[in-house]
Amino acid sequence: MESSVIRRIHALRQMTVGELQIEWQRLYGEPSRSRNRDFLWRRLAWRVQELALGGLSERARARLEELAPDGFVRARTPSVGRDVTEPAPVEKRVRDMRLPSPGTVISRRWRDRDLRLVVRADGFELDGVVHRSLTEAARAATGSHWNGKLFWGVTQRKRRA
């Protein structure tokens, strides 16, 4: 294997998850759906080798097609012919339908304190601070870990009979 490829793979091994995600965007042309460091590193190491050395042979591709004619459901690769140096179009995040819609105000009393949580498109606002999740907002309000949906009353605990 070429020494430049080996150096790039070793450099990937030293990167943080955030840096690996940026590299994923650059090499695959789309954002990563994973935050698992080992997964990102292994897939990026494969991609570096694939781009440098040409990827699978035609014989291997034919055998894969024979074994799985419909393709792999979870294996997504960028479309052929796309320039991996240009950024992929930014995908709009799909909002979790179990959460209240933006603009909703959730009120709760906690230890003689009235809490007022405003649901926003970019998170949840509590006391002028925007939190990324209900759990994060519950931790800020109580100082301890809570299931955010349970704490804010968005869902009810299911009791076993």
N, C-alpha and C positions, 0 to 999 in steps of 0.2 A: 504494500500500500504506500502511496506517496506520503512523504513526510509532512507536506502542508495539510493533508487531510487529517493525519494523526494529530498534528498541532491544533487544528480546529476542534477536533473531538475532545482533546484534553482541555481546551479552553471552555468548551460547553460544560464539562464536568465541574468546573470551578464557579459557574454562574449561579445566581440566585433564581428562585422560581419566577420572579418578575422579569429578570433578564432573559430567562429561557422562553417566556411567553412572547417577549418582543422578538426574539430570534425566530420563534415559531411563525409569527406574523410575517416576518421577512422571507422565510424559506418556503412556507406553505401557502402564503397569500391569503390567509384567513386567520381570525383569532382562535386561540386555543380554548377548548372547553374544559381543559384539565388544569389542576393546580398541583398534581402529583409530580414531584421533582424527578423521580426515577423514570416515570413514564415519559415525561417531556425529554429528558436527556437521551433515553434510548431511541425514541422516534426521531429526534433531531440528529443524532449520530448516524442513523440509517439514512436520513435525507441528505446529509452532507456527503456521505459515500455515494449515494444514488446520483447526485448531481455531478460529482467528480468522476465517477467510474462508469456511469451508464445504467445502473439499476439492474433489474432482472433480465435474463436472456429471453429471446422469443420463445424458446422451448419451455422455459419455466412459466412464462405467461400463458402459453397454450395449455399446459398441464393444470394451472390454476383455473382457467376457464372451463376445462373439462370437469374438474372436481366441483366447482361452484359456478354453474352457468349464470346464475342471477347475481353473482358478485357477493362480496361480504357486506353484510348489513352495517356493521360498526366500523369498517375500514373506509374512511373517506379520504380521498386524495384530491388535490387541486385539479381543476379541469386541464386537460392536455392542451398545450400551446399557450397557456397563460404565462405571462412574464412574472416570475416570482419576485422581481425587484420592485415592481409597482405595488402600492398598498391595495389591499382588498377593500371593496366597498364596506363601509361601516354598517354592521347589522344593528337594527333597532332591537333593544331588549324587549322581550315579551313579559308583560306584568303578570305575576301570579294572581290568578282569578280568585284565590281564597282570601286575598287581602282586601281591605276596604279601598274604595276608589279615592284618588287624590282629592283633597278638600274636606274629607271626613275628619271630624274631631272626636277623639275617644277620651272620655273623662273617667277618672278612677280616683278613689280615695285610698291612700296608703299611709298608715301610721300618722293620722291627724294631718295629713298633707293632701291637698287637692292637686292631682296631676292632670294635665291637659296635653294630649298628644295629637298633633296635626299630621295627617297623612299627606305627604307630598309626592310628586312624580319621581323625585330623586331620593326619597327616603322618608324618615319620620322625624318631625321636629318636636323636641321637648325642651322647654325653657330656653328657646332661642338657639338650641344646638341641634343640628341635623345628624341623625343616626342612620346607618345603612340598613338596619334590620330592627324588627320589634324586640328581639332578644337583646340587642345592644342598648336600645332605649330602656328596657326593663332593668338592665344591669345599672345604667346610669341613674335611674330613679331609686333603686333599692340598695345598690352597693353589693349585691350578690347575684349569682346566676339564677335565671328563671327561664322557662320556656316562654318566649315572647307572646305567642298567640294565646297561651293560657293566661298569662299575667294581664294582658290588655283585654281579655274577654272576647277575642276574635273567634275562639273555638272553645268547646267544652270538653272536659276530661271524660273519657269513656270509662265507666266503671265496669268491672267484671261482675257478672251475676253469680 
